[in-house]
Amino acid sequence: MAKDFATRAEDYSKWYNDLVIKADLADHSAVRGCMVIKPYGYSIWEKMQAALDKMFKDTGHVNAYFPLFVPKSFLEKEEGHAEGFAKECAVVTHYRLKANPDKKGSLMVDPASKLDEELIIRPTSEAIIWNTYKGWIQSYRDLPLLINQWANVVRWEMRTRLFLRTAEFLWQEGHTAHATKEEAIEETERMLGVYADFAENWLAMPVIRGIKTASERFAGAEETYCIEALMQDGKALQAGTSHFLGQNFAKAFDVKFSNKEGKLDYVWATSWGVSTRLMGALIMTHSDDNGLVLPPRLAPFQVVIVPIYKSEEEFARVSEKANEIKKTLEASGVRVKYDNRDTQRPGWKFAEHEMRGVPVRIAIGPKDLDSGTVELARRDTLEKQSLPVSGLDAHIVKMLDDIQQSLYNRALKHREESTHRVDNWTDFEAALDKGGFIMAHWDGTAETEEAIKNKTKATIRCIPLNNVMEEGKCILTGNPSKQRVLFARAY
């Protein structure tokens, strides 16, 4: 374990913060509440982007870009949307600065540059996009409209944590328009499936698919679908959302189309998104007290080769073999880094790549050359073994697949062992102290939901899809309930 690096048991929050910094993923910025994503962290995000972007395009979506600024009057048009985001908005009121006559070398806002209408730095893009769609949609022939954008958004936050909650963050947001309610709901559910697929097969993070309660819905949505994941400390994390918006935004922005019968109707809408919060999910699902642990599919480098040598002659011999191994692995589709820096010792490099979560490390020195072997170390289990160079590429390809699956299995085992079914308030509170997901009965009222939240800080994460109907009594009120819902304390 690196010096000055907190363990999860000692202080989980500090462990997370230390890890983000020490693994070179991100840093705090001079702008309060905002972060700098460093090259190593951004390369992981790029891997996420590439995988998701392909999945979006494979389901018929195309990318576009819409303005960063949203006129305040646009945000006001959908009442629930406006109310939901009002307290999080950053507002532009002027468009120019000028020299301060009272203080040489400083600037001041030019009072003559006050905008006629304030501009909101986008907290989300429904308003600006649906105002645009009005000019794009006239007929059923223009539908469906399946658009995604990769962008940044601003939601003013007072308490921030790198990746998990920052005032500015990166994300993608899909905004689609449909001729029928059925098509829009199908789209909403399809994109939830895309997110779940990505979470489980790329992040190696098991998720529960569900529907949010009315109190937890996206502002302006008729239904919000979500995927919920469980972190190692027993807290839940919402990893993605997909919203059925009904005709709310079409009515707010007067987006109508002529259907096949020649009648005018309002368009049906969806929106869906995931953000750099997935970086936090990745860290907290798999990493350990030695540092970051990365699923091979998202690792910038899946294999790192570290040379062991004492002289220039040995370095030349080792490098020749190392580059040969690198070339062979790359031909098999493996991302490889040969760390031939002469400024650090091998032990230091081992610690650095372990901290950065590189899935497989190869060490090779003069003795290995003589025996025709290399030393392999797995990051997930920290196991080491000596293997012959012959057939190494096939072995490593198989090992990377095994690491990906093993990480998922380990996370799934943790979730299953940390999911509790309770039937009364005493057991509910006891389960909360243990951490994890809790399946319990709720009477379906917003008042009870709010009371549980106020008493325990636990929220209903979702009503799981395909939930088993089961008669029971609400854990707080004792009133009748027809199904269990998923509770947890959350990020």
GIZI-V963425 format. One record per pair of residues at least 24 apart in sequence whose ideal C-beta (glycine too) atoms are under 10 Angstrom apart, sorted by the first residue. I is the first residue (numbers start at 1). GAP is how many residues later the second one is. Records with the same first field share a line. If there is no record, write none. Layout:
# GIZI-V963425
I: GAP, GAP
This chain:
# GIZI-V963425
1: 287, 288, 289, 290, 350, 353, 354
2: 287, 288, 289, 349, 350, 352, 353
5: 284, 285, 286, 350
6: 283
7: 281, 282, 283
8: 224, 225, 276, 279, 280, 281
9: 224, 280
10: 279
12: 219, 220, 221, 222, 223, 272
13: 148, 220
15: 217, 218, 268, 269, 272, 273, 274
16: 145, 146, 147, 148, 215, 216, 217, 264, 267, 268, 271, 475
17: 144, 145
18: 273
19: 143, 264, 265, 268, 269, 270, 271, 272, 273, 336, 338
20: 141, 142, 143, 144, 259, 260, 263, 267, 272
21: 141
22: 269, 270, 330, 333, 334
23: 260, 264, 268, 269, 271, 329, 331, 332, 333, 334
24: 268, 328, 331, 332
25: 137, 138, 254, 255, 257, 258, 267, 331, 332
26: 136, 137, 140, 250, 253, 254
27: 135
28: 132, 134, 138
29: 137, 138, 139
31: 135, 136, 137
32: 125, 126, 128, 135
33: 121, 122, 123, 124, 125, 126, 127, 132, 133, 134, 135
34: 120, 123, 126, 132, 133, 134, 135
35: 125, 126, 127, 128, 131, 132, 133, 134, 241
36: 126
37: 125, 126, 129, 132, 133, 239, 242
39: 261
40: 252, 260, 261, 316, 317
41: 121, 122, 235, 238, 242, 251, 259
42: 128, 234, 237, 258
43: 255, 256, 257, 258
44: 232, 234, 235, 238, 239, 248, 250, 254, 255, 256, 313
45: 118, 125, 230, 231, 233, 234, 237, 253
46: 252, 254
47: 155, 247, 248, 250, 251, 252, 253, 288
48: 122, 124, 150, 154, 155, 226, 228, 230, 231, 234, 249, 250
49: 101, 121, 123
50: 248
51: 146, 147, 150, 151, 152, 246, 247
52: 96, 98, 120, 142, 143, 145, 146, 150, 188, 222, 226
53: 95, 97, 119
55: 136, 138, 139, 140, 142, 143, 147
56: 90, 91, 92, 94, 116, 118, 135, 138, 216
57: 89, 91
58: 136
59: 87, 89, 115, 128, 131, 132, 134, 135
60: 84, 86, 116, 127, 130
61: 83, 84, 85, 86, 87, 111, 113, 114, 115, 126, 130, 133
62: 83, 84, 85, 86, 87
63: 84, 85, 86, 87, 109, 111
64: 65, 68, 83, 84, 85, 86, 111
65: 60, 82, 84, 85, 86
66: 56, 59, 61, 62, 63, 65, 66, 81, 83, 85, 107, 109
67: 52, 55, 58, 61, 62, 65, 84
68: 24, 51, 52, 53, 54, 57, 60, 83, 84, 85, 86
69: 49, 50, 51, 52, 53, 59
70: 48, 49, 50, 51, 52, 53, 54, 55, 56, 57, 58, 59, 61
71: 44, 45, 46, 47, 48, 49, 56, 57, 60
72: 43, 45, 46, 47, 48, 55
73: 44, 45, 54, 58
74: 43, 45, 46, 52, 53, 54, 55, 56, 57, 178, 179
75: 43, 44, 45, 47, 48, 49, 51, 52, 53
76: 44, 51, 176
77: 49, 50, 53, 54, 143, 171, 172, 174, 175, 176, 177
78: 48, 49, 52, 141, 142, 167, 170, 171, 173, 174, 175
79: 140, 141, 169, 173
80: 137, 138, 139, 140, 141, 142, 168, 172
81: 42, 43, 45, 46, 49, 137, 138, 139, 140, 164, 167, 168, 171
82: 45, 137, 138, 170
83: 136, 137
84: 39, 40, 133, 134, 135, 136, 137
85: 35, 37, 38, 39, 41, 42, 70, 133, 134, 135
86: 34, 37, 133
87: 68, 69
88: 32, 35, 36, 65, 66, 67, 68, 69, 79
89: 29, 31, 32, 33, 34, 65, 66, 67
90: 29, 30, 31, 32, 33, 64, 65, 66, 77, 78
91: 24, 27, 28, 29, 30, 65
92: 26, 27, 28, 29
93: 24, 25, 26
94: 24
95: 24
120: 34
121: 31, 32, 33, 34, 35, 46, 47
122: 29, 30, 31, 32, 33, 51
123: 30, 31, 32, 33, 96
124: 27, 29, 31, 47, 49, 51, 94, 95, 96, 147, 149
125: 24, 26, 28, 48, 50, 146, 148
126: 47, 49, 92, 93, 94, 95, 117, 119, 122, 123, 126, 127, 143, 145
127: 93, 122, 125, 126
128: 47, 125
129: 44, 46, 48, 120, 124, 140, 142
130: 45, 47, 115, 118, 119, 120, 121, 122, 123, 124, 125, 137, 139, 141
131: 118, 121, 122, 123, 124
132: 43, 121, 123
133: 42, 43, 44, 116, 117, 120, 122, 134, 136
134: 116, 119, 120, 121, 122, 133
135: 120
136: 41, 119
137: 40, 42, 113, 118, 119, 120, 121, 130
138: 117, 118, 119, 120, 126
139: 40, 118, 119, 120, 121, 123
140: 38, 39, 40, 117, 118, 119, 120, 121, 122, 125, 127
141: 38, 116, 117, 119
142: 35, 37, 115, 116, 125
143: 33, 34, 35, 36, 37, 40, 114, 116, 124, 125
144: 32, 33, 34, 35, 36, 39, 40, 43, 123, 124, 126
145: 30, 31, 32, 33, 122, 124
146: 28, 29, 30, 31, 32, 41, 45, 124
147: 26, 27, 28, 29, 30
148: 24, 25, 26, 27, 28, 43, 124, 125
149: 24, 25, 26, 124
151: 122
152: 123, 124
153: 120, 122
161: 119, 330
162: 114, 117, 118, 121
163: 112, 113, 114, 115, 116, 117, 118, 119, 120, 121
164: 73, 111, 112, 113, 115, 116, 117, 119, 120, 327
165: 112, 115, 326
166: 109, 110, 111
168: 108
169: 106, 107, 108, 110
170: 105, 106, 107, 109
171: 102, 103, 104, 105, 106, 107
172: 100, 101, 102, 103
173: 98, 99, 100, 101, 102
174: 68, 69, 96, 97, 98, 99, 100
175: 68, 70, 74, 94, 95, 96, 97, 98
176: 69, 91, 92, 93, 94, 95, 96
177: 68, 72, 73, 78, 80, 90, 91, 92, 93
178: 72, 79, 89, 90, 91, 92
179: 78, 80, 81, 86, 88, 89
180: 79, 85, 87, 88
181: 41, 63, 65, 66, 87
182: 86
183: 85, 87
184: 38, 60, 61, 62, 63, 83, 84, 85, 86
185: 37, 38, 40, 59, 61, 83, 85
186: 58, 84
187: 55, 57, 81, 82, 83, 85
188: 33, 34, 35, 36, 37, 53, 54, 55, 56, 57, 80, 81, 82, 83, 84
189: 34, 36, 53, 55, 81, 276
190: 52, 80, 82
191: 34, 49, 50, 51, 52, 79, 80, 81, 82, 83
192: 32, 33, 34, 35, 48, 49, 50, 51, 80, 273
193: 32, 34, 49
194: 46, 48, 78, 80
195: 30, 31, 32, 44, 45, 46, 47, 77, 78, 79, 83
196: 29, 31, 43, 44, 46, 269
197: 30
198: 29, 41, 42, 76, 80
199: 28, 29, 30, 40, 41, 75, 79, 82, 83, 86, 209
200: 27, 29, 208, 211, 212
201: 94, 96, 203, 204, 207
202: 76, 80, 93, 94, 95, 96, 202
203: 26, 36, 75, 76, 78, 79, 82, 83, 91, 92, 94, 95, 204, 205, 208
204: 78, 81, 82, 89, 90, 91, 92, 93, 94, 176, 199, 200, 201, 202, 203, 204, 205, 206, 207, 208
205: 24, 25, 26, 32, 34, 73, 76, 77, 79, 80, 81, 90, 202, 203, 206, 207, 210
206: 24, 79, 202, 203, 204, 205, 206, 207, 208, 209, 210
207: 30, 31, 32, 33, 74, 204, 208
208: 28, 31, 207, 211, 229, 253, 254, 256, 257, 278
209: 31, 33, 253, 255, 256, 257
210: 250, 251, 252, 253, 254, 255, 256, 257, 275, 276
211: 33, 251, 252, 253, 254, 256, 274
212: 26, 29, 31, 247, 248, 249, 250, 251
213: 229, 231, 232, 233, 236, 246, 247, 248, 249, 250, 272
214: 230, 232, 235
215: 230, 231, 232, 234, 235, 238, 244, 245
216: 25, 233, 243, 244, 245, 246
217: 24, 26, 27
218: 24, 25, 26, 27, 53, 54, 55
219: 24
220: 25, 26, 28, 29, 32, 49, 51
221: 24, 25, 27, 28, 48, 49, 50
222: 24, 25, 26, 46, 47
223: 47
224: 47, 48, 238
225: 45, 47, 237, 240
226: 235, 236, 237, 239
227: 47, 54, 235
228: 187, 209, 233, 234, 236, 258, 260, 262
229: 49, 52, 55, 56, 182, 186, 208, 232, 262
230: 54, 55, 181, 182, 184, 185, 186, 188, 189, 205, 206, 207, 231, 258, 260
231: 49, 50, 52, 53, 54, 180, 183, 184, 187, 204, 205, 257, 259, 260
232: 51, 52, 53, 54, 55, 56, 179, 182, 186, 203
233: 51, 185, 202, 203, 256, 258
234: 180, 184, 197, 198, 199, 200, 201, 202, 203, 254, 255
235: 49, 200, 201, 253, 254, 255, 256
236: 199, 200, 201, 222, 223, 225, 226, 250, 251, 252, 253, 254, 255
237: 40, 41, 43, 44, 47, 48, 224, 251, 253, 254
238: 36, 39, 43, 221, 223, 224, 252, 253
239: 35, 36, 38, 39, 41, 42, 43, 46
240: 32, 33, 34, 35, 37, 38, 41
241: 30, 31, 32, 33, 34
242: 28, 29, 30, 31, 32
243: 26, 27, 28, 29, 30
244: 24, 25, 26, 27, 28
245: 24, 25, 26
246: 24
277: 214
280: 211
281: 210
282: 75
283: 74
284: 207
285: 122, 123, 125, 126, 129, 130
286: 71, 93, 94, 121, 122, 124, 125
287: 68, 70
288: 66, 69, 91, 92, 94
290: 61, 64, 65, 67, 89, 92
291: 60, 61, 62, 63, 64, 65, 66, 67, 88
292: 61, 62, 63, 64, 65, 66, 87
293: 61, 63, 64, 65, 66, 86, 87, 88, 110, 114, 117
294: 62, 63, 64, 65, 85, 86, 109, 110, 113
295: 62, 64, 85, 105, 108, 109, 110, 111, 112, 113, 116
296: 38, 39, 62, 63, 64, 83, 84, 100, 101, 103, 104, 105, 106, 107, 108, 109, 111
297: 62, 103, 104, 106, 107, 110
298: 59, 61, 106
299: 36, 57, 58, 59, 60, 61, 80, 101, 104, 105
300: 35, 37, 56, 57, 58
301: 33, 34, 35, 36, 37, 38, 52, 55, 56, 57, 58, 59
302: 27, 31, 32, 33, 34, 35, 56, 57, 58, 94, 95, 97, 98, 101, 102
303: 26, 27, 31, 32, 33, 34, 35, 50, 55, 56, 57, 58, 59, 73, 89, 93, 96, 97
304: 31, 32, 33, 34, 35, 45, 46, 48, 49, 50, 52, 54, 55, 56, 57, 58, 59, 73, 75
305: 24, 31, 32, 33, 34, 35, 55, 56, 57, 58, 59, 69
306: 31, 32, 33, 34, 35, 38, 39, 40, 41, 42, 43, 44, 46, 47, 55, 56, 57, 58, 59, 69, 71
307: 31, 32, 33, 34, 35, 39, 42, 55, 56, 57, 58, 59, 61
308: 37, 38, 39, 55, 56, 57, 58, 59, 60, 67
309: 31, 33, 37, 55, 56, 57
310: 55, 56
311: 55
312: 30
313: 53
314: 51, 52, 55
315: 25, 27, 51
317: 47, 48, 49, 52
318: 46, 47, 48, 50, 51
319: 45
320: 49
321: 43, 44, 47, 48, 51, 53, 68
322: 40, 42, 47, 52
324: 65
325: 37, 39, 49, 64, 67, 68, 71
326: 36
327: 66
328: 61, 64, 65, 66, 68
329: 31, 33, 63, 64, 67, 68
330: 63
331: 62
332: 60, 61, 62, 64, 65, 68
333: 60, 64, 67
334: 25, 26, 59, 62, 63, 66
335: 24, 65
336: 24, 26, 60
338: 24
350: 27
353: 24, 26
354: 25, 28
355: 24
359: 37, 40, 41, 44, 45, 48
360: 35, 36, 39, 40, 43
362: 25, 27, 30, 34
364: 25
378: 24, 25, 28
379: 24, 28
380: 24, 26, 27, 30
381: 25, 29
418: 70
419: 67, 69
420: 67
421: 63
422: 53, 62, 65
423: 49, 50, 52, 61
424: 49, 51, 52, 54
425: 27, 30, 31, 49, 50, 51, 52, 53
426: 49
427: 48
428: 24, 27, 28, 30, 47, 48, 59
429: 26, 27, 29, 46
431: 27, 56, 57
432: 24, 25, 26, 55, 56, 57
435: 53, 54
436: 51, 52, 53
437: 24, 27, 49, 50, 51
438: 37, 46, 47, 48, 49, 50, 51
439: 25, 28, 29, 31, 44, 45, 46, 47, 48
440: 32, 34, 35, 36, 41, 44, 45, 46, 47
441: 29, 30, 31, 32, 33, 34, 35, 36, 37, 38, 39, 40, 41, 42, 43, 44
442: 30, 32, 33, 34, 35, 37, 39, 40, 41, 42, 43, 44, 45
443: 29, 30, 31, 32, 33, 34, 35, 36, 37, 38, 39
444: 30, 35, 36, 37, 38, 39, 41
445: 29, 31, 32, 34
447: 29, 30
448: 26, 27, 28, 29, 31, 33
449: 27, 36, 38
451: 25, 26
452: 24, 25, 35
453: 34, 36
456: 31, 33
457: 32, 33
458: 29, 30, 31, 32
459: 27, 28, 29, 30, 31
460: 25, 26, 27, 28
461: 24, 25, 26, 27, 28, 29
462: 24, 25, 26
